[in-house]
Amino acid sequence: MLVYPDIHPIALSLGPLKIHWYGLMYLIGFIAAWMLGRWRARRPDLGWTPEMVDDLIFYGVIGVVVGGRLGYMLFYGLDQLLANPINLLKVWEGGMSFHGGLLGVMVAAYLLARRYRLGFFQVSDFLAPLVPPGLFAGRIGNFINGELWGHRTQVPWGVQLPCDRFAQQCLDQAPGTTLSPAVHPSQLYEAVLEGMALFILLWLFARRPRPTMAISGLFLLAYGVFRVLVEFVRTPDAHIGYLAFGWLTMGQVLSLPMIVGGLLLMALAYRRQVMSLRRST
């Protein structure tokens, strides 16, 4: 078993200014997306310029932060929001919803598409391969923050948590116990699947010209499948718990439409391609 390296959530303190690891992870994700976008813009067949990538990242940052925080408060923390609306602004404490961030980015993509007179899916297909590195960094931020732990486990890579910080995981332990039973590091599972695996899949898929909507569809499908799988070993938010059957979580409910939508987009994309080829012959 492994013991959780108790990393302080604040990476650097400069007087009253406190720089949190969680925020740094988001910054790393945005920088990675910008660099990868600039790289993809070098392909002449995509029709993107470096200036368009700069605008895309700017719009995307706003969409991720606003959508992610608002989505979390609506999906997972509505009681906190109603009790004190100022909680909406406490981004540094963690609590960002991927699904809310996705909706925010979709709005940002729509606005950018209108500005440059592009189709919405022209923008989303370009953007999709740039997102996974940010998901990877965000999940590492979750791990550092000590949030979103998994169920108890006996696997060799299970992580034991210090009881003085993670009292919830030690509730049924004997007095004086210093470490919790081992739990799944579900944040790291998500970092590997939603970050690394999804990036490799999308980047390789997008290396060749694909019909419009196909890359966006694959992103939705693959992320949805990965998220649903990890939710089986991830402990749901205590104030929400399981929604049904003793295993269905809010994360799975929000991911199922992504899977269905991804399948529909890919089917429609290739159907249009086949019809276009038939008309041209």
C-alpha positions as CSV (number, residue, x, y, z in Angstrom):
1,M,0.0,0.0,0.0
2,L,1.1,3.6,-0.6
3,V,0.8,6.5,1.8
4,Y,-0.6,9.8,0.6
5,P,2.1,12.4,0.3
6,D,0.4,15.2,2.2
7,I,1.1,18.1,-0.2
8,H,0.0,21.5,1.0
9,P,-2.7,22.9,-1.3
10,I,-0.9,26.2,-1.5
11,A,2.2,26.0,-3.7
12,L,3.6,29.4,-2.9
13,S,2.8,32.3,-0.5
14,L,3.9,35.8,-1.3
15,G,2.5,37.9,1.6
16,P,-1.3,38.0,1.2
17,L,-1.0,36.4,-2.3
18,K,-1.4,32.6,-2.2
19,I,-0.9,30.5,-5.3
20,H,-2.7,27.2,-5.1
21,W,-1.6,24.0,-6.8
22,Y,-5.1,23.6,-8.1
23,G,-4.9,26.9,-10.0
24,L,-1.4,26.1,-11.3
25,M,-2.8,22.9,-12.8
26,Y,-5.4,24.8,-14.7
27,L,-2.7,27.2,-15.9
28,I,-0.6,24.3,-17.1
29,G,-3.6,22.8,-18.9
30,F,-4.4,26.1,-20.7
31,I,-0.7,26.6,-21.7
32,A,-0.6,23.0,-23.1
33,A,-3.8,23.6,-25.1
34,W,-2.4,26.8,-26.5
35,M,0.9,25.1,-27.6
36,L,-0.9,22.1,-29.1
37,G,-3.4,24.5,-30.9
38,R,-0.5,26.4,-32.4
39,W,1.0,23.1,-33.5
40,R,-2.3,22.0,-35.2
41,A,-2.7,25.4,-36.8
42,R,0.4,24.6,-38.9
43,R,-1.7,22.2,-40.9
44,P,-2.9,24.1,-44.0
45,D,-5.9,21.8,-44.5
46,L,-7.4,22.9,-41.2
47,G,-7.6,26.6,-42.1
48,W,-6.5,27.9,-38.7
49,T,-4.1,30.7,-37.9
50,P,-2.1,31.3,-34.7
51,E,-4.2,34.4,-34.0
52,M,-7.4,32.2,-34.2
53,V,-5.8,29.8,-31.7
54,D,-5.1,32.6,-29.3
55,D,-8.7,33.7,-29.4
56,L,-9.9,30.1,-29.0
57,I,-7.9,29.7,-25.8
58,F,-9.0,33.0,-24.5
59,Y,-12.7,32.1,-25.1
60,G,-12.0,28.6,-23.7
61,V,-10.5,29.8,-20.5
62,I,-13.6,31.9,-19.7
63,G,-15.9,29.0,-20.7
64,V,-14.0,26.5,-18.5
65,V,-13.8,28.6,-15.4
66,V,-17.3,30.1,-15.5
67,G,-19.0,26.9,-16.8
68,G,-17.0,24.6,-14.6
69,R,-17.7,26.4,-11.4
70,L,-21.3,27.2,-12.1
71,G,-21.9,23.6,-13.2
72,Y,-20.3,22.3,-10.0
73,M,-22.5,24.5,-7.8
74,L,-25.7,23.5,-9.7
75,F,-25.0,19.8,-10.0
76,Y,-23.1,19.1,-6.8
77,G,-23.3,22.0,-4.4
78,L,-26.7,23.7,-4.9
79,D,-27.2,23.7,-1.1
80,Q,-24.0,25.6,-0.6
81,L,-24.9,28.1,-3.4
82,L,-28.3,28.8,-1.8
83,A,-26.8,29.1,1.7
84,N,-24.1,31.6,0.5
85,P,-24.0,32.7,-3.1
86,I,-20.4,34.0,-2.6
87,N,-19.3,30.3,-2.6
88,L,-19.7,30.5,-6.3
89,L,-16.5,32.6,-6.5
90,K,-14.3,30.3,-4.3
91,V,-12.7,28.5,-7.2
92,W,-9.4,28.1,-5.2
93,E,-11.1,25.7,-2.9
94,G,-11.7,23.2,-5.7
95,G,-15.1,22.1,-6.9
96,M,-15.2,22.3,-10.7
97,S,-17.5,20.2,-12.8
98,F,-16.2,18.9,-16.1
99,H,-19.7,18.7,-17.5
100,G,-20.3,22.3,-16.5
101,G,-17.0,23.3,-18.1
102,L,-17.9,21.4,-21.2
103,L,-21.1,23.4,-21.6
104,G,-19.1,26.6,-21.0
105,V,-16.6,25.6,-23.7
106,M,-19.4,24.8,-26.1
107,V,-20.8,28.3,-25.6
108,A,-17.3,29.7,-26.1
109,A,-16.9,27.7,-29.3
110,Y,-20.2,28.9,-30.6
111,L,-19.2,32.6,-30.0
112,L,-15.8,32.0,-31.7
113,A,-17.5,30.3,-34.7
114,R,-19.8,33.3,-35.1
115,R,-16.8,35.7,-34.9
116,Y,-14.9,33.9,-37.6
117,R,-17.9,32.7,-39.6
118,L,-17.1,29.1,-39.1
119,G,-19.3,26.1,-38.4
120,F,-19.6,25.2,-34.8
121,F,-18.2,21.7,-35.4
122,Q,-15.3,23.2,-37.3
123,V,-14.3,24.8,-34.1
124,S,-15.1,21.9,-31.8
125,D,-13.3,19.4,-34.0
126,F,-10.1,21.6,-33.8
127,L,-10.5,22.0,-30.1
128,A,-11.2,18.5,-28.9
129,P,-7.7,17.1,-29.1
130,L,-6.4,20.1,-27.1
131,V,-8.6,19.4,-24.1
132,P,-7.2,16.1,-22.5
133,P,-3.9,17.6,-21.2
134,G,-6.0,20.1,-19.2
135,L,-8.1,17.2,-17.9
136,F,-4.9,15.4,-16.9
137,A,-3.6,18.5,-15.0
138,G,-7.0,19.1,-13.4
139,R,-7.1,15.5,-12.0
140,I,-3.6,15.9,-10.6
141,G,-4.9,19.0,-8.9
142,N,-7.7,17.0,-7.4
143,F,-5.1,14.5,-6.0
144,I,-3.1,17.3,-4.5
145,N,-6.2,18.8,-3.0
146,G,-7.1,15.4,-1.5
147,E,-10.6,15.3,-3.1
148,L,-12.6,12.8,-5.1
149,W,-11.1,9.6,-3.5
150,G,-12.3,6.1,-4.4
151,H,-13.7,3.2,-2.5
152,R,-11.6,1.1,-0.1
153,T,-9.5,-1.4,-1.8
154,Q,-6.8,-4.1,-1.3
155,V,-5.0,-3.4,-4.6
156,P,-1.2,-2.8,-4.1
157,W,-1.5,0.7,-5.3
158,G,-4.2,1.7,-2.9
159,V,-3.5,4.9,-1.0
160,Q,-3.7,5.3,2.8
161,L,-4.7,8.7,4.0
162,P,-3.6,10.6,7.2
163,C,-6.5,10.6,9.6
164,D,-5.7,14.1,10.9
165,R,-6.6,15.5,7.5
166,F,-9.1,12.9,6.1
167,A,-11.3,12.2,9.1
168,Q,-14.1,11.0,7.0
169,Q,-12.1,8.0,5.7
170,C,-11.2,7.1,9.3
171,L,-14.6,7.3,11.0
172,D,-14.9,3.6,11.8
173,Q,-11.2,3.1,12.8
174,A,-10.0,2.6,16.4
175,P,-9.1,5.7,18.4
176,G,-5.5,6.8,17.8
177,T,-5.3,5.4,14.3
178,T,-3.1,7.6,12.1
179,L,-3.8,6.2,8.6
180,S,-7.1,5.2,6.9
181,P,-7.7,1.9,5.1
182,A,-6.4,2.1,1.6
183,V,-8.6,3.7,-1.0
184,H,-8.5,3.8,-4.8
185,P,-6.7,6.9,-6.1
186,S,-9.5,7.5,-8.5
187,Q,-8.2,11.0,-9.4
188,L,-5.1,9.3,-10.9
189,Y,-7.3,6.8,-12.7
190,E,-9.1,9.7,-14.3
191,A,-5.8,11.5,-15.1
192,V,-4.6,8.4,-17.0
193,L,-7.9,7.7,-18.8
194,E,-9.4,11.2,-19.4
195,G,-6.0,12.8,-19.8
196,M,-3.4,10.5,-21.3
197,A,-5.4,7.8,-23.0
198,L,-8.0,10.3,-24.4
199,F,-5.2,12.6,-25.7
200,I,-3.4,9.7,-27.5
201,L,-6.7,8.5,-29.0
202,L,-7.8,11.9,-30.2
203,W,-4.4,13.1,-31.4
204,L,-3.8,10.0,-33.5
205,F,-7.4,10.0,-34.8
206,A,-7.1,13.7,-35.8
207,R,-3.8,13.3,-37.6
208,R,-5.7,12.4,-40.8
209,P,-8.6,14.4,-42.3
210,R,-11.9,13.3,-40.8
211,P,-15.5,14.2,-41.7
212,T,-16.9,17.1,-39.7
213,M,-18.2,16.1,-36.3
214,A,-16.3,12.9,-36.1
215,I,-13.5,14.2,-33.8
216,S,-16.0,15.9,-31.6
217,G,-18.1,12.7,-31.5
218,L,-15.1,10.6,-30.5
219,F,-14.2,13.0,-27.7
220,L,-17.7,12.8,-26.2
221,L,-17.9,9.0,-26.6
222,A,-14.5,8.2,-25.2
223,Y,-14.7,10.7,-22.3
224,G,-18.2,9.4,-21.4
225,V,-17.1,5.8,-21.3
226,F,-14.0,6.5,-19.3
227,R,-15.9,8.6,-16.7
228,V,-18.7,6.0,-16.3
229,L,-16.1,3.3,-15.7
230,V,-14.1,5.3,-13.1
231,E,-17.3,6.2,-11.2
232,F,-17.7,2.6,-10.2
233,V,-14.7,2.9,-7.9
234,R,-15.0,6.6,-7.0
235,T,-16.9,7.6,-3.9
236,P,-19.8,9.9,-4.7
237,D,-20.1,13.3,-3.0
238,A,-21.3,12.6,0.6
239,H,-24.2,15.1,0.4
240,I,-25.5,13.5,-2.8
241,G,-24.6,9.8,-2.5
242,Y,-25.8,7.3,-5.1
243,L,-28.9,8.3,-7.1
244,A,-30.2,4.8,-7.7
245,F,-29.5,1.0,-7.5
246,G,-26.7,1.5,-4.9
247,W,-24.2,2.4,-7.6
248,L,-25.5,5.0,-10.0
249,T,-23.8,8.4,-9.5
250,M,-24.4,11.9,-10.7
251,G,-21.2,11.7,-12.8
252,Q,-22.5,8.7,-14.6
253,V,-25.9,10.3,-15.2
254,L,-24.2,13.4,-16.7
255,S,-21.9,11.2,-18.8
256,L,-24.5,9.0,-20.4
257,P,-25.8,11.8,-22.7
258,M,-22.2,12.3,-23.8
259,I,-21.9,8.7,-24.9
260,V,-25.2,8.8,-26.8
261,G,-24.4,12.2,-28.3
262,G,-20.9,11.0,-29.3
263,L,-22.2,7.9,-31.1
264,L,-24.8,10.0,-32.9
265,L,-22.3,12.6,-34.1
266,M,-19.9,9.9,-35.4
267,A,-22.7,8.1,-37.1
268,L,-24.0,11.3,-38.7
269,A,-20.5,12.4,-39.7
270,Y,-19.7,9.2,-41.6
271,R,-23.2,8.9,-43.1
272,R,-22.8,12.3,-44.6
273,Q,-19.3,11.4,-45.9
274,V,-20.7,8.3,-47.6
275,M,-23.6,10.2,-49.1
276,S,-21.2,12.9,-50.4
277,L,-19.0,10.2,-52.0
278,R,-22.1,8.7,-53.7
279,R,-23.2,12.0,-55.1
280,S,-19.7,12.7,-56.5
281,T,-19.6,9.4,-58.4
